[in-house]
Amino acid sequence: MPTRARERLLDAAEDLFYAEGIRAVGVERILSVSGVGRASFYRHFPSKDDLVVAVLRRRDERWRAWLAERVEALGGHPLDVFDALAERFARADFRGCAFINTMIETADPDSAAHRVAAEHKERVRAYVSGLIERDGRRADAAELAHLFVLLVDGAIVTAVRERSTHPAQRARAAAAALLTTARTTAGTTAGAETSGSAT
């Protein structure tokens, strides 16, 4: 069962890492902010790297739960992902994607933190694919989900630069165009197959 000291360490580290970066924040700073002693820290986490991984895993679960909750509240359509993102972008403490930031800071793709961050992106892609399938797009859901996540990541990075919600709105428009184009293509293909089978 998690101890209160462990939760305080995770809370402090998550806030500090997101606001200032993983490399910029040392163990001493985390101890100071959390109020947890050094011995207790090392009972829970053998190293700072282990703490980073634990922070990312917890944030992954919480972020995806938040996204699913907001998307359902907004209507459950794949495009609602971008409306949920716009809400995030509007927050004063928005500093981009913690997982993209981690992959930039820990450039080694074999590092544990980098792998956890990459796994988060894959889980988001799978979630979006499920939304697209539920919207009746089973045949091309996987490819569309890849494109949606590309738009999501681009919107996040652009929102950091622009400090506005507009990137989410522009990404939503691009995603809507993708869905329309895919529907038109699918309809044309189906019509051609039907016509061909009648000759």
N, C-alpha and C positions, 0 to 999 in steps of 0.2 A: 504494500500500500504506500503511495507517495507520501513523503513527509512534507510538513509545511516549509522546512528549510529548502528542500528541493524545488518546490513551487516558487519560492521567493527568488531563488537563483535563476530559474527559467524565465520568470517574469522580468527580472532586471536585465538579464542578458538579451532577451528578445527586444525589449525597448531600446537598449543601447546599440545593439547590432544594427537594428533597422534605422535608427536615427544617425548613427555615426560610422557604421561599417565594422565588419568583423575584425579586421586587422588593427583598427584604431583603438579598439577597446581591449584592455588587458584584464587579467584575473583580478588584480588589485581593485580596479574600478568596479568590477562586478561585485566583489565582496563589500565594498563601501556602500554601494547603492542598495544591495540586497540586505545588508546587515547580518550576513551569514559569515561565520568564521572560516578560516582557511582549512582547518582540519575537517570541518563539516563539508566543505566544498569537495575535498578529495575523497570523502567517503561516498559521495554521490556521483562524482565525475572524475575519472582518473586523469583527465587532461582537459584543457580548454577545447580541443578538437571534439572530444566526446560531448561536451556541453553544446557546442555548435550544432552537432548532429541532432541532439535531443530537442533543441530549440526549433530546428527546421522541421522535424517530424511532427512536433506538436502544432506548429504554425500551419503545416500542410493540412492536417486534419481540421483545424479550426477554419482555415480560409475556404476550403472546399465546402464545408458545412454551411458557412455564411453564403457562399455563392449559390448553392442549391436552394437555400431558404429564400434568398432575394429573388432568384429567377422564378421560383414557384409563385411568390407573392406578386410578381409583376405580370404573371400570366403563363409562364412555363414555355414560352416560345424560344427557339435558339437565339433570336436577336435580342432577347431580354438580357442576355449575358452582357451586352454592351451598355445597357441601361444601368445594370448593377455596377459595372465598372465606373460609370460616370459618377455614381454616388461616392465611390472610393476616391476618385480624383478630386472631388469637391472638399474633402477633409483637409484641415490645416496640417495634419501630421503626415500627409501622403508623401512618401519618399520613393515611389516606384515599387517594383516587385522584389520582395526579399530574396526570391529564388534566382532571379536574373542577377541581382546584385551579388549574390553568393557565387554564382558561376563565373562572374567577372573577377571577383576577388580571389577565388581559389581556382586558378586557371587549369590546374591539373585535373583532367577528366577522370582520373583513377582515384582521386581523393574521396573520402567518405562523404564530405559535405557536398561536393560537386555531384556525386551520384544521387544523393537524396534530393537535391534541387532539380536534377534532370527527371527523376521519378515523379516529382510533383507535376512537372509540365506534361508528362505522359498521362497522369491521372486526370488532369484537366482536359486533355484532348479526348480521353475516353468518355468523360462526362458529357462533353459537347457532342461527341458522336452519338451518344445515347439520346440527347435532346433532338438531334436532327432525325434520327431514326423514328422517334416518337412522333415527329412532325410529318411522317410519311415518306421519308427519303432514305429508305433502307439501302438501296443499291449503291448510292454514292456518298453515304454518310461518313465513311472513313476518310475519304479524300477531302470532302468539304470541311470536316473537323480540323484537319491539318491546316487548311487555309484560314479557318476561323481563328485558330490559336496563333497563327502568324499575324493576323490582324490585331488580336488581343495584345500580343507582346509589343507590336509596333505602337499601338495606342498608349500602352503603359509608358514606354520610353519617351514618346512624344509629349505625353502629359507632364512628365517630369520637367522637360525643357520648357514647355509653354505655360505651365502652372494653370491649366484650365481643363474644363470638361470637354472641350471641343474635339479632341482626338477620339474620344469614345463615340461621339456622334458621327464623326466622319467614318470611323471604322464600321459602325453600324450600317451606314449607307452602303459602304462597299460590300459588306456581308449580305445585305439585302439584294444587291445586284447579283452577287454570286448565286444566291438561291433562285432568283428569277431566271438567270441565264441557264442554270442547270435544269430547271423545270422546262424551259423552252426546248433545250436540247433533247431532254428525255422525251418530251411530247413529239418532237419531230422524228426521233428515232423510232418511237412506237408506231407513229403513223406510217412511216416508210415500211416497217416490218409488216403491218397489216395490209398495206397496199401490195406489197410483194407477195404475200401469201395468197392473195385473191387472183393472181394472174396465172 
